[in-house]
Amino acid sequence: MLRTFGLRLLVNVALVVLVKFVLGISLLGADTFFFLCMISLITTLHDRYQPAYAWRQKVAANLAVARLPMR
């Protein structure tokens, strides 16, 4: 997970540097870096959590079907 976070952060920083050179807008600073860290962390944790969430939803659906009364 740490490698994924680092790679995602590196890509985000590279995109900000690219925008700086293409558009000439100075976005580099502590505030921007903090925002990039938070976005990278949130998206990394979301991607890691998605399979567990899908599995829990599938199990809950199976339990709901198993509890239906038979006629």
N, C-alpha and C positions, 0 to 999 in steps of 0.2 A: 504494500500500500504506500509506503514511503517513497518508493521509486516512481510510482504512478503520480503521486502528488508533486514530486520534484520535476518530473517531465512536464506535467501540466503547467506548473508555475513557470518553467523555462519557456514554454511555448507562449504563454500569456505575456511574459516580459518581452519576448522577441516581437510579438505583435504590437506592443506599445512602442517599442523602439522603431519599428517599421512605420508606424503612424507618425512618429516624430519626424522621421526623415522625409516621408512622402508629403505630409500636410504642413510640416513646419511648425507644428504645435508642440510646445514643451509640456509633456505630461509626466516627466520623470520626477520623482520625489518620494518622500516617506509616505504621504497619503495614498498615492497611486500604488506603491508597493504593498502597503497594508491591504488595500482593496483587492489587489490581485491575489494576495495570500488567502484572503477570506473566500473569494470566489473559487479559487483552486481547491481549497479545503472542502467547501460545501459540495462542489460537483464531484470530487473524488469520493467523499463519504456517501453521496447519493448513489453513485454508480456501484459502490460496494454493497449498499443496503438493498438495492432493487431485487436481486435474486432471492434474498431472504424474505422480502415482502411478498413477492410473487408466490413463493412456496407456501407461506402462511395463508395466503388467500386461497390457494388450491386446496390445502388441507381443510380450511374452514368450509369451503364449498362441498368437499367430499363428506364432511361430518354432517352438514345440513341435509345432504341428500340421503345419507344413511339413517338419519333420524326421522325421515318422513314415514308416517304410518302407512302400512300396506292395507289395501282393501281387498 
